[in-house]
Amino acid sequence: MANIRVSGMRQGDDIRHTVVRRFVSASLLGACLTLSVSLSAWAGAQKYEPLAASVKARMSKAVADAPINSDLYDRDPYLSAWVAEMSDRLIRYVPDEVVRLDLLKTVHYEATRAGLDPELILGLMEVESGFRKYAVSSVGARGFMQIMPFWADVIGTRDHNLFHLRTNLRYGCTILRHYLDIERGDLYRALGRYNGSLGQPQYPSAVHAAWRKHWTYGLTPVGLKSSKGKTVRKGT
């Protein structure tokens, strides 16, 4: 039987081209889905838990706005050295120098304000969002530290923009500090609560590995185990 031409193309060629187009589209979709899953595999899913009035008041006060004294990071030799060192490490994630320095100063300020190790927070951010400001997880967690939106109603106000750098880090550090207090300094369990995977080792281990391998400055973090194990790395 003779080949039938369709719009100047043989029918067999048209079918083959259609199949190829569908295969390429499916391949691209699969790659995008794989990338999406890999980027959000550990994205936070903090679970809502009723808070005592005193705890809610304390956390609400903690997230109240307070600007960073940026000049301090230029005057203090240790802080300047810390920012410079971490800037070199962060450049592959955040190429823009102005944005990168602002991010690092904010991380250090908010972590220290909450009584947390700034390098721990960098490790958590690497795992949670890959330092993507506008990251959104499949469950709706937002920003650098993947904050669940319900927190704005619980300890803040609905006009708080969780994609804003300082707001996101202020919430994230306050929430992790809260979980550390609940768990009496047990970082393994506190990280599990932060990620919504309490009792499972994958997320705490991933954060600890990122912290240890990429963000250590000075003392290396010790091994991370639950309080039921032999070793516990405290949050400070």
Secondary structure, DSSP 8 states (H G I E B T S, - for coil): ----EETTEEHHHHHHHHHHHHHHHHHHHHHHHHHHHHHHTT----------HHHHHHHHHHTS-----TTHHHH-HHHHHHHHHHHHHHTTT---HHHHHHHHHHHHHHHHHTT--HHHHHHHHHHHHTT-TT-B-TT--BTTTTB-THHHHHHS-TT--TTSHHHHHHHHHHHHHHHHHHTTT-HHHHHHHHHT-TT-SHHHHHHHHHHHHHS--SS-------TTSS------
